[in-house]
Amino acid sequence: MQFGGRDVTRAQLNHLVETSKEPHITLRVIPSTAPRSPPPAMAWTALTAP
């Protein structure tokens, strides 16, 4: 199922980039081949894109 389109995806990615400029926010891109279990002491959210 797809929501939005290229413009929506672009806006979301731009929002993430702008938000990551805040000193208390870190944006990390993890390859889809990375193990799915996060370090236990770290809060995180996994987002997927088409």
Secondary structure as GFF3:
##gff-version 3
##sequence-region A 1 50
A	DSSP	alpha_helix	6	19	.	.	.	ID=ss1
###
